[in-house]
Each structure stands twice: as C-alpha cells, then as structure tokens.
Amino acid sequence: AGTLCERRSRAFRDSSLAKMVEGKLIGKVFSAKMQRSVTVKVPYWHTIKRLQYRLVRHTKLMAHDLLGCREGDTVQLKQSRPYSKRKSHIVTEILRRAPQWTDPPVATGAIASSTPPAL
C-alpha cells in the first residue's frame, strides 16, 4: 500500500543498510580489486523539504581492508586516520558475506572427449 516512494523508503528503512550506529557506517562493497583497499557504497537519506519527499542517495568511500572483503559483502566502516588522499575509513566488520558463484563443472565422458565436427 502507498505510493512507490513510500514503499521504497519503507523497504530501505527495514533493510540493514539504513543503520548508522555510533558514527559507524554500513554499506556494500562496490569494488575489491585493489590490494588492502575496497570501495564501499554507503546509502543516506536526502530530504526535499519543499516537496516533503525523501530519496535514497549513495556515496562511495574508499576504506582500508584487512579482513579480505569481496564484492557484494555488507560491511561496517569506521572513520580513521588518513591512509591516502581518498582513503580515511577502515573496515571493522563483515556483517554479511555475498554468495560466491562458481562455474558449473565441465562435462566429462564421450561428449567432452569427442573431436569437434568438421565444417
């Protein structure tokens, strides 16, 4: 029930990403391709007072990672000393691991060992 905006805001409010505890930020790992660094997408509320409307916006933060995060993990960040020009947060906890996908096994037997047809 309700408008699309109300449903989205209710879903975001109920999710674990909406929590901000004692100055610690919660977000999802967006990129983990660097050594000991991750990019985390942290959601926040943006309010348009004139229209009485709230939007979910995101900010991307660089964080120091010693726990071995993967893309899609939900992590908790804490502000710390500057590690570099853009990196001044540290990953304190991995709250939820992302599912790790594996490739299906290669078929074995007569089909896999036969030579491909000549064209």
PyMOL commands that set and color helices and strands:
alter all, ss='L'
color gray80, all
select helices_A, chain A and resi 4-14+16-18+110-113
alter helices_A, ss='H'
color red, helices_A
select strands_A, chain A and resi 25-34+37-48+53-64+74-79+87-96
alter strands_A, ss='S'
color yellow, strands_A
deselect
rebuild
show_as cartoon
